[in-house]
Structures are given as C-alpha cells and as structure tokens.
Amino acid sequence: MTFPFLSAPSTIIEPYFQEHFADESLKREVQRATVLSAIFLVVTLLQVIFLPVLHRMHLINFPDRPLLSIALYFVGMSLYELGVRQFLKTQLQTHMSVPTIFKFGNATFEITSITLIMYVVSRHLSEPLLITHSPLVYIYMFFIILSTLRLNFWLSIYTGFVAGLEFILLCWFIGGPAPMMLTDFTVIIGSPFLYVIKGGLLALGGVAAGYVSRQIRSSITDTIRATETEQKAVALFGQQVSPEIARAVLEQQGNYKSRHMQVAVMFLDIRDFTRYASRHTAEEVMDYQNTFFGIIIRIVEQYHGVVYQFLGDGCMITFGAPVETENPAEMAVQAGFAILDAIEQANAEKLMVPTTLGIGIHVGDAVVGNIGTETRQQYSVTGSVVILAARIEQLNKECHTQFLVSREVFDSLSDPPETARLLGPTFVKGVDEEIELYAFS
C-alpha cells in the first residue's frame, strides 16, 4: 500500500540566517547607491543654479572648462551609482549575493574617480595644490561614511586607506618644489607633512567607518538570529500543537491567559478504524493515519482552523481560537464539506484505503488558554461547546448520517446548503434539554 502524500520530495531550503542576512546586506547596498546617486544629482543641480549667480555677483572667478569637467563628473557618477543600484536590486530580487571582489572594485573606482577629477581640475590652476583644499576633497568622506552600509569591516578600512593613499600621492604628484620663502600661506599650501596628516585622517576615517559597520552588522545579525530562533521554535512547537497556537503562546512568553472566545468546534471520526487497526501492522496503520491527517491538516489550514488534538481515529478541530474568526461556524462548515470532498477524491484515486467519516459541529462560547502548573502547561479549549460537538458527532451513527451540525451552527450560515435536513429535537447524552440538529449531505 503506497501513500503519495508522504512520498512527495522535500524542498531544500537555504538556511534562514544566510538567506536573510544576504538580503539585508543587499538592501543596505541599494540604499548606499541611492544616497550617492542623489548626492551627485543634487550637487549638479546646485552647480547649475548657483554658479551663474555667483559669477554675476563676482563672488567666484573660476575657468569654465574645469567647471564643466566637474559638472560632467557629478552627472557621470550619478548615472554610475544608478546603474549600480539597478544591478543590486536585480540581485536582491533573485536572492543572489554580490561577489566581494565587485565591492572592492566598486570602492576603488569611486575613490579613484575623485582623485582623477581633482587632478584634471588642478591642471587649470596656477597653484595646483589649491585643489586639495577645495570642496571636492570632502567627497572622499561621503564614500568613507557610506561604506558603513556595506556591513563589511575590512571594506570600510580599505575605502579609507585607498582614499588616504591616493590623496597623498595626488599631493605629491601635483605639488611643485618647496617655496624658497616660507609664509603661513606657503606652509599650509605646500607642506608635505600636512598632506600626510590629511591622508592619515582619511585612513582613520575608514577605521571609524569600519567600527560602525561592524556594530551595524552585529545588530542586524542579532535581530536575524532572534527571528530565526523564533521561527525554529514555532516550527518545532508547531509540530506538537498547531503553528497558530505556538505563535500565540510564544507571543505571550508562555503565559497565555485564559479568555472567552466564540469558537466553532468540529469533531471528526474515522469509521471502522478499530477494525482496520486490528487487521494491519503498526507501520501500515501509521502510514494510513499520516496520509489521512495530511489531507485534513491541509484543508483545515485553508479555512483558518486549528487541528487541536489527534485522537487516533479522528481529531478535534477549532475555528476562531486562538486567532479570532469573523464567522467561525461558517468556516467550520465549509471546511467540513471540503474534507468530505477530499476524502472522496482520495478514495476514488486509491490514495489510501476506502474511508468514511463522521463530522459533528457546534458553535458557542469557550474558554481558551493554558491549563496546568508552572512546570507543565497545555493549551486548552474547554466548555460545553466542546462536549456538545463531540456528542453531536457520535449521533451520526444513530441517525445514519455523516455530517451533523447544531441549530446554532445552521443559523450562523449566510448561505445554508439546500440539502440541509432538520432532524428535529434530539436528546443528547449529558444535556438536560433536547437540541435541534441539521444533517448535511
């Protein structure tokens, strides 16, 4: 006897932490590229808007050619960062990580681009070293600061080191011979020692950025690990109870307080299960139960129900607890019909031995919550609604029916089935007053 529900290949899932940390890292990279692109675009707009005004007011006197070079650099870098952003978004959508060599290459290109544009502009100045005191130098810091979003300690240090080294080399390359007469101006402009100090500060800025990057990375790692632990707890706990109950209990840190809720309770019984179990091996019985309950669980989850207890030859199912449902009775009835259809189809396709069921549903107020001691607790749904639902299911044998519901359930339906049949007042064991039942077919 084979059970296709059990033979389906399991899906290989990438470890939770690796997948989510890679996505978080890519999100930060996308943010970084977005910010850099916006910065270069804003600077370009400011240059276009304010430079003509400053020229007319004679507040700045700078050749047009280097200004054009600077504007083209800003536009080019804005487009470059947009391209990087698009590439990273594509990688994020496909959950593909970016090679480390790409990140280092990107950092090298960004830093070197500043050095090159500073060199180009310096060739138009009577004192080339003046370019090292221009606002262009501060672009180094943008790249160093935003390197923290790469979540890579060594990449931030590398960015600062390359910036400092290239700045020192640029000053050495464009600097002329030391002036014969030293003044405060020539000391500030031409002293190699000061440029070494500036380059060293850029490198130290990379170290500081690396430290911040490591702290951000650590915080993100802790968050993902905590979420991963919670997911594992829900998965493992949810194998013993339903995932909904597991989440509810974990959210309350195990102290799930009792409360009253409107709940629909379904009891489901496998007919002649005892006879089947006595004539087959334990392995065959277990395979049959796994196949049967696999069908039940799949359908119940579709209708927001919870398989509360496996009873060997059946189960108890709740709708409306622990997660509230607008009309739990209607959900229960719809799930009941879906279960009967699925079992009938499984029988026709010979997915398991021929099976017939008995279903009973009642709706009413129930007390839900944990019962037990501090060392041993169990989530429970208690109240007369549970007892009545169990009794109603048992009446299927006496009434020669398969699907019975109480009047309370029938009255809750927005579109009762046309085949519903009123059985009239019926005596239920343990209940003083007779109740009205409906048979569905």
C-alpha positions as CSV (number, residue, x, y, z in Angstrom):
1,M,0.0,0.0,0.0
2,T,1.5,3.4,-1.1
3,F,0.7,6.8,0.2
4,P,1.6,9.6,-2.3
5,F,1.1,12.3,0.2
6,L,4.1,11.0,2.1
7,S,6.4,10.4,-1.0
8,A,6.5,14.0,-2.3
9,P,10.1,15.2,-2.5
10,S,11.1,17.6,0.3
11,T,12.1,21.1,-0.7
12,I,15.7,22.0,0.0
13,I,15.6,25.3,1.9
14,E,18.6,27.6,2.3
15,P,19.5,28.3,5.9
16,Y,17.4,31.1,7.3
17,F,20.2,33.2,8.6
18,Q,22.3,33.1,5.4
19,E,19.4,34.0,3.2
20,H,18.1,36.8,5.3
21,F,21.5,38.3,6.1
22,A,22.4,38.3,2.3
23,D,19.1,40.1,1.6
24,E,19.7,42.7,4.4
25,S,23.2,43.3,3.1
26,L,21.9,43.9,-0.4
27,K,19.2,46.2,0.9
28,R,21.9,48.4,2.6
29,E,24.0,48.4,-0.6
30,V,20.9,49.6,-2.6
31,Q,20.4,52.3,0.0
32,R,24.0,53.4,-0.3
33,A,23.9,53.6,-4.1
34,T,20.6,55.5,-3.9
35,V,22.0,58.1,-1.5
36,L,25.2,58.6,-3.5
37,S,23.3,59.0,-6.7
38,A,21.0,61.5,-5.1
39,I,24.0,63.5,-3.6
40,F,25.7,63.8,-7.0
41,L,22.5,64.8,-8.7
42,V,21.7,67.5,-6.1
43,V,25.3,68.8,-6.3
44,T,24.9,69.0,-10.1
45,L,21.7,71.0,-9.8
46,L,23.2,73.3,-7.2
47,Q,26.2,73.9,-9.5
48,V,23.9,74.7,-12.5
49,I,21.7,77.0,-10.5
50,F,24.1,79.0,-8.3
51,L,27.3,79.2,-10.2
52,P,26.0,81.6,-12.8
53,V,24.6,83.8,-10.0
54,L,27.9,83.8,-8.2
55,H,29.7,84.7,-11.4
56,R,27.4,87.7,-12.0
57,M,28.0,88.8,-8.4
58,H,31.7,88.4,-8.9
59,L,31.9,86.2,-5.9
60,I,33.7,83.5,-7.8
61,N,36.1,83.6,-10.7
62,F,36.8,80.2,-12.0
63,P,37.5,79.0,-15.6
64,D,34.6,77.4,-17.4
65,R,36.4,74.4,-18.6
66,P,37.2,72.9,-15.2
67,L,33.7,73.7,-14.0
68,L,32.3,71.8,-17.0
69,S,34.6,68.9,-16.1
70,I,33.3,68.9,-12.5
71,A,29.7,69.0,-13.7
72,L,30.3,66.1,-16.1
73,Y,31.9,64.2,-13.3
74,F,28.9,64.7,-11.0
75,V,26.5,63.7,-13.7
76,G,28.5,60.6,-14.7
77,M,28.8,59.5,-11.1
78,S,25.1,59.9,-10.5
79,L,24.4,57.7,-13.5
80,Y,27.0,55.2,-12.4
81,E,25.5,54.9,-9.0
82,L,22.1,54.5,-10.5
83,G,23.4,51.6,-12.6
84,V,25.0,50.0,-9.5
85,R,21.6,50.5,-7.7
86,Q,19.8,48.7,-10.5
87,F,22.3,45.9,-10.6
88,L,22.0,45.4,-6.8
89,K,18.1,45.5,-7.0
90,T,18.2,42.7,-9.6
91,Q,20.5,40.7,-7.4
92,L,18.1,41.3,-4.4
93,Q,15.1,40.2,-6.4
94,T,16.8,36.9,-7.3
95,H,18.3,36.5,-3.9
96,M,21.8,36.4,-5.4
97,S,24.7,37.7,-3.3
98,V,27.2,40.2,-4.8
99,P,30.8,38.9,-5.1
100,T,33.2,40.5,-2.6
101,I,35.6,41.4,-5.5
102,F,32.9,43.5,-7.0
103,K,32.5,45.5,-3.8
104,F,36.2,46.2,-3.5
105,G,36.4,47.1,-7.2
106,N,33.5,49.4,-6.9
107,A,35.1,51.1,-3.8
108,T,38.4,51.5,-5.8
109,F,36.6,53.0,-8.8
110,E,34.7,55.5,-6.7
111,I,37.7,56.8,-4.7
112,T,39.9,56.9,-7.8
113,S,37.3,58.9,-9.7
114,I,37.6,61.7,-7.2
115,T,41.3,61.7,-7.4
116,L,41.3,61.9,-11.2
117,I,38.8,64.8,-11.3
118,M,40.9,66.6,-8.7
119,Y,43.9,66.1,-10.9
120,V,42.1,67.3,-14.0
121,V,40.9,70.5,-12.3
122,S,44.3,71.1,-10.8
123,R,45.9,71.4,-14.2
124,H,43.9,74.6,-14.7
125,L,45.0,76.3,-11.5
126,S,48.1,78.5,-11.1
127,E,48.6,76.7,-7.7
128,P,47.6,73.1,-8.4
129,L,47.8,72.2,-4.7
130,L,44.8,74.5,-4.1
131,I,42.6,71.8,-5.4
132,T,43.4,69.8,-2.2
133,H,41.7,72.5,-0.2
134,S,38.6,72.6,-2.5
135,P,35.1,71.1,-1.6
136,L,35.9,68.1,-3.9
137,V,38.1,66.7,-1.1
138,Y,35.0,66.1,1.1
139,I,33.6,63.7,-1.5
140,Y,36.1,61.2,-0.1
141,M,34.3,61.4,3.2
142,F,30.9,60.6,1.6
143,F,32.3,57.4,0.3
144,I,34.0,56.5,3.6
145,I,31.0,57.3,5.7
146,L,28.5,55.4,3.5
147,S,30.8,52.4,3.3
148,T,29.3,51.5,6.7
149,L,26.2,50.4,4.8
150,R,28.3,47.7,3.1
151,L,28.4,45.8,6.5
152,N,32.0,44.8,5.9
153,F,34.6,46.0,8.4
154,W,37.6,45.4,6.1
155,L,35.9,47.1,3.1
156,S,35.4,50.3,5.1
157,I,39.0,50.2,6.2
158,Y,40.1,49.6,2.6
159,T,38.0,52.6,1.4
160,G,39.6,54.9,3.9
161,F,43.1,53.5,3.2
162,V,42.7,54.0,-0.6
163,A,41.3,57.5,-0.1
164,G,44.2,58.5,2.2
165,L,46.9,56.9,0.0
166,E,45.5,58.4,-3.3
167,F,45.2,61.8,-1.6
168,I,48.8,61.8,-0.5
169,L,50.0,60.6,-3.9
170,L,48.0,63.3,-5.7
171,C,49.5,66.0,-3.5
172,W,53.0,64.6,-4.1
173,F,52.4,64.4,-7.9
174,I,50.9,67.8,-8.5
175,G,53.0,69.6,-5.8
176,G,55.9,71.7,-7.1
177,P,59.3,72.3,-5.4
178,A,59.2,73.7,-1.9
179,P,58.9,77.5,-1.8
180,M,62.1,79.4,-1.0
181,M,60.3,81.8,1.3
182,L,58.1,80.3,3.9
183,T,55.0,82.1,5.0
184,D,51.9,81.0,6.8
185,F,50.2,80.6,3.4
186,T,53.0,78.5,1.8
187,V,53.3,76.3,4.9
188,I,49.6,75.5,4.8
189,I,49.5,75.0,1.0
190,G,52.9,73.4,0.3
191,S,53.9,71.5,3.5
192,P,54.0,67.7,2.6
193,F,53.7,66.9,6.3
194,L,50.2,68.4,6.4
195,Y,49.1,66.4,3.4
196,V,50.3,63.2,5.0
197,I,48.3,64.1,8.1
198,K,45.2,64.7,6.0
199,G,45.7,61.4,4.2
200,G,46.2,59.7,7.5
201,L,42.9,61.2,8.8
202,L,41.1,59.8,5.8
203,A,42.5,56.4,6.6
204,L,41.5,56.8,10.2
205,G,38.0,57.7,9.0
206,G,37.9,54.4,7.2
207,V,38.8,52.7,10.5
208,A,36.0,54.5,12.3
209,A,33.6,53.7,9.5
210,G,34.7,50.0,9.8
211,Y,33.9,50.1,13.5
212,V,30.4,51.5,12.9
213,S,29.9,49.0,10.1
214,R,30.8,46.1,12.4
215,Q,28.3,47.4,15.0
216,I,25.5,47.7,12.4
217,R,26.3,44.2,11.2
218,S,26.3,42.8,14.7
219,S,22.9,44.4,15.4
220,I,21.4,43.0,12.2
221,T,22.9,39.6,12.9
222,D,21.4,39.5,16.4
223,T,18.0,40.5,15.0
224,I,18.0,37.8,12.3
225,R,19.3,35.2,14.8
226,A,16.5,36.1,17.2
227,T,13.9,35.8,14.4
228,E,15.5,32.6,13.3
229,T,15.2,31.2,16.8
230,E,11.6,32.2,17.0
231,Q,10.9,30.6,13.6
232,K,12.5,27.4,14.7
233,A,10.6,27.4,18.0
234,V,7.3,27.9,16.1
235,A,8.2,25.1,13.7
236,L,9.2,22.7,16.4
237,F,6.5,23.6,18.8
238,G,4.0,23.7,15.9
239,Q,4.8,20.0,15.3
240,Q,3.2,19.2,18.7
241,V,0.5,21.8,18.5
242,S,-0.7,24.0,15.6
243,P,1.6,26.8,14.4
244,E,-1.2,29.3,15.4
245,I,-1.2,28.0,19.0
246,A,2.6,28.0,19.0
247,R,2.8,31.6,17.9
248,A,0.1,32.7,20.3
249,V,1.9,31.0,23.3
250,L,5.3,32.4,22.3
251,E,4.0,35.9,21.9
252,Q,2.7,35.7,25.4
253,Q,6.0,34.2,26.5
254,G,4.3,31.0,27.6
255,N,1.8,32.8,29.8
256,Y,-1.2,32.6,27.5
257,K,-4.0,34.0,29.7
258,S,-7.4,32.3,29.6
259,R,-10.3,34.2,27.9
260,H,-13.7,33.6,26.5
261,M,-14.0,33.3,22.7
262,Q,-16.7,32.4,20.2
263,V,-15.5,29.1,18.8
264,A,-16.8,26.5,16.4
265,V,-15.7,23.0,17.4
266,M,-15.6,20.1,14.9
267,F,-15.1,16.5,15.9
268,L,-14.2,14.2,13.1
269,D,-14.2,10.4,13.4
270,I,-12.9,7.7,11.0
271,R,-15.5,4.9,10.7
272,D,-14.4,1.3,11.4
273,F,-10.8,2.5,12.3
274,T,-10.6,0.0,15.2
275,R,-11.3,-2.9,12.8
276,Y,-8.7,-1.7,10.3
277,A,-6.1,-1.2,13.0
278,S,-6.6,-4.7,14.3
279,R,-6.0,-6.3,10.9
280,H,-2.9,-4.3,9.8
281,T,0.6,-3.8,11.1
282,A,1.6,-0.8,13.2
283,E,3.6,0.6,10.2
284,E,0.6,0.3,7.9
285,V,-1.7,2.0,10.5
286,M,0.8,4.8,11.0
287,D,1.1,5.3,7.2
288,Y,-2.7,5.4,6.9
289,Q,-3.0,8.0,9.7
290,N,-0.3,10.2,8.3
291,T,-1.9,10.2,4.8
292,F,-5.4,10.9,6.3
293,F,-4.3,13.6,8.7
294,G,-2.1,15.1,5.9
295,I,-5.3,15.8,3.9
296,I,-7.2,17.1,7.0
297,I,-4.4,19.5,8.1
298,R,-4.0,20.9,4.6
299,I,-7.8,21.7,4.3
300,V,-8.2,23.0,7.8
301,E,-5.3,25.5,7.4
302,Q,-7.0,26.8,4.2
303,Y,-10.1,27.6,6.3
304,H,-8.1,29.2,9.2
305,G,-8.8,26.3,11.5
306,V,-6.6,24.6,14.1
307,V,-6.2,20.8,14.4
308,Y,-6.2,20.8,18.2
309,Q,-6.0,17.1,19.0
310,F,-5.2,13.9,17.1
311,L,-7.4,11.2,18.6
312,G,-6.1,8.2,16.6
313,D,-9.4,7.5,14.9
314,G,-10.2,11.2,14.4
315,C,-9.4,14.6,15.7
316,M,-10.8,17.8,17.3
317,I,-10.6,21.0,15.2
318,T,-11.4,24.5,16.3
319,F,-12.3,27.6,14.3
320,G,-12.0,31.0,15.9
321,A,-9.3,30.2,18.5
322,P,-6.6,31.2,19.3
323,V,-7.0,33.5,16.3
324,E,-10.4,35.2,16.1
325,T,-12.5,34.5,13.0
326,E,-15.5,36.6,11.9
327,N,-17.8,33.7,11.5
328,P,-16.2,30.5,12.8
329,A,-19.3,28.4,12.2
330,E,-19.3,29.1,8.5
331,M,-15.6,28.4,8.3
332,A,-16.1,25.1,10.0
333,V,-19.0,24.0,7.7
334,Q,-17.0,25.0,4.6
335,A,-14.0,23.0,5.9
336,G,-16.3,20.0,6.6
337,F,-17.6,19.9,3.0
338,A,-14.1,20.3,1.7
339,I,-12.8,17.4,3.9
340,L,-15.6,15.1,2.7
341,D,-14.8,16.0,-1.0
342,A,-11.1,15.5,-0.5
343,I,-11.6,12.1,1.2
344,E,-14.0,11.0,-1.6
345,Q,-11.4,12.0,-4.2
346,A,-8.6,10.2,-2.3
347,N,-10.8,7.1,-2.2
348,A,-11.6,7.3,-5.9
349,E,-7.9,7.7,-6.8
350,K,-6.9,4.9,-4.4
351,L,-4.5,7.1,-2.5
352,M,-5.5,5.3,0.7
353,V,-7.8,2.5,1.8
354,P,-11.6,3.3,1.4
355,T,-12.5,5.7,4.2
356,T,-15.8,7.1,5.5
357,L,-16.1,9.8,8.1
358,G,-18.5,11.2,10.7
359,I,-18.4,15.0,11.3
360,G,-20.1,17.0,14.1
361,I,-20.0,20.8,14.6
362,H,-21.2,23.1,17.3
363,V,-20.6,26.7,18.0
364,G,-20.6,28.7,21.2
365,D,-18.6,30.4,23.9
366,A,-15.5,28.6,25.1
367,V,-12.6,29.3,27.5
368,V,-9.2,29.2,25.7
369,G,-5.8,29.4,27.4
370,N,-3.2,27.4,29.2
371,I,-4.0,25.0,31.9
372,G,-1.6,23.2,34.2
373,T,1.2,24.1,36.6
374,E,4.4,26.2,36.2
375,T,6.3,23.2,35.1
376,R,3.7,21.6,32.8
377,Q,1.1,23.5,30.8
378,Q,-1.1,22.7,27.9
379,Y,-3.2,25.0,25.6
380,S,-6.8,24.1,26.0
381,V,-10.2,24.8,24.6
382,T,-12.9,24.0,27.2
383,G,-16.6,24.5,27.7
384,S,-19.9,22.9,26.9
385,V,-19.4,23.7,23.2
386,V,-16.6,21.1,23.1
387,I,-18.8,18.4,24.8
388,L,-21.8,19.1,22.6
389,A,-19.7,18.9,19.4
390,A,-18.3,15.5,20.5
391,R,-21.8,14.3,21.3
392,I,-23.2,15.6,18.0
393,E,-20.6,13.7,16.0
394,Q,-21.4,10.5,17.9
395,L,-25.1,10.8,16.9
396,N,-24.1,10.3,13.2
397,K,-24.1,6.5,13.8
398,E,-27.6,6.6,15.4
399,C,-29.0,8.9,12.8
400,H,-27.3,7.2,9.9
401,T,-25.8,10.4,8.7
402,Q,-22.3,11.7,8.0
403,F,-22.4,15.4,8.7
404,L,-24.4,16.9,11.7
405,V,-24.5,20.4,13.0
406,S,-26.4,22.2,15.7
407,R,-29.1,24.8,15.1
408,E,-26.6,27.4,16.4
409,V,-24.3,26.5,13.6
410,F,-27.1,26.4,10.9
411,D,-28.4,29.8,12.0
412,S,-24.8,31.3,11.6
413,L,-24.6,30.3,7.9
414,S,-25.0,33.1,5.4
415,D,-25.9,30.6,2.7
416,P,-27.2,27.3,4.2
417,P,-26.9,24.3,1.9
418,E,-30.1,23.4,0.1
419,T,-29.7,19.7,1.1
420,A,-29.8,20.5,4.8
421,R,-32.3,18.4,6.6
422,L,-33.8,19.3,10.0
423,L,-33.8,16.2,12.3
424,G,-36.0,17.9,14.9
425,P,-35.4,17.8,18.7
426,T,-32.8,15.3,19.7
427,F,-31.7,14.0,23.0
428,V,-28.0,14.4,23.6
429,K,-26.3,12.4,26.4
430,G,-25.2,14.6,29.2
431,V,-27.5,17.5,28.2
432,D,-30.8,18.1,30.1
433,E,-32.6,19.7,27.2
434,E,-33.1,18.4,23.7
435,I,-31.4,20.2,20.9
436,E,-32.2,20.6,17.2
437,L,-29.8,19.1,14.7
438,Y,-29.4,19.5,10.9
439,A,-28.0,16.8,8.6
440,F,-25.9,17.9,5.6
441,S,-25.3,15.8,2.6
